[in-house]
Amino acid sequence: MALQHINDASFSSKVAEGISLVDFWASWCGPCQMFGPMFETASEKNPDVNFLKFEIDEANRITPSKYGIRSIPSVLAFKNGELIEARTGVMDADTIKEWVQELKGS
């Protein structure tokens, strides 16, 4: 599945089924800009996982607050709508690949 951009309104429905990784980011965040291309490449290599980008801005404050997002980039992993793990900071391609494999095995 291709990378999708989501917001407060679409969040719950997008993480409801299967494995989903949600990248919380902002356009003004340098580390987020570095991480974005690696996250997108991982999405292309794992079409069976939902890769979702959630931009933190004035219009989208409910979801980040609900999940305690205090630092970006932060990536939350969901399985069938249930939060199973959160990681903060830039991850390299190998780390993302290993994490996806762990999530698929759980």
Residue pairs with C-beta under 8 A, 6 or more apart in sequence:
1 43
1 47
1 48
1 49
1 50
1 51
2 43
2 44
3 39
3 40
3 43
3 44
3 51
3 52
3 53
4 14
4 50
4 51
4 52
4 53
5 52
5 53
5 54
5 55
6 14
6 22
6 52
6 53
6 54
7 54
7 55
7 59
7 60
7 63
8 59
8 60
8 61
8 62
8 63
11 22
11 54
11 63
12 81
14 20
14 50
14 52
15 22
15 50
15 52
15 78
15 81
16 80
16 81
17 80
17 81
18 48
18 49
18 50
18 79
18 80
19 48
19 49
19 50
19 77
19 78
19 79
19 100
19 103
19 104
20 49
20 50
20 51
20 52
20 77
20 78
20 79
21 39
21 42
21 49
21 50
21 51
21 52
21 75
21 76
21 77
21 78
21 100
21 103
22 52
22 53
22 54
22 75
22 76
22 77
22 78
23 32
23 35
23 36
23 39
23 51
23 52
23 53
23 54
23 73
23 74
23 75
24 54
24 56
24 64
24 69
24 72
24 73
24 74
24 75
24 76
25 32
25 35
25 36
25 53
25 54
25 55
25 56
25 72
25 73
26 32
26 55
26 56
26 57
26 72
27 33
27 55
29 72
29 73
31 72
31 73
31 89
31 90
32 72
32 73
34 90
35 73
35 90
35 91
36 53
38 91
38 92
38 93
38 96
39 51
39 53
39 75
39 96
40 51
41 93
42 51
42 93
42 96
42 97
42 100
43 49
43 51
45 97
46 100
48 104
49 100
49 103
49 104
54 60
54 63
54 64
56 64
56 69
56 72
67 76
67 83
67 86
71 88
71 89
72 88
73 88
73 89
73 90
74 86
74 87
74 88
75 86
75 87
75 88
75 91
76 83
76 85
76 86
77 83
77 84
77 85
77 86
77 87
77 99
77 103
78 84
79 103
79 106
84 103
84 106
85 103
87 99
91 99
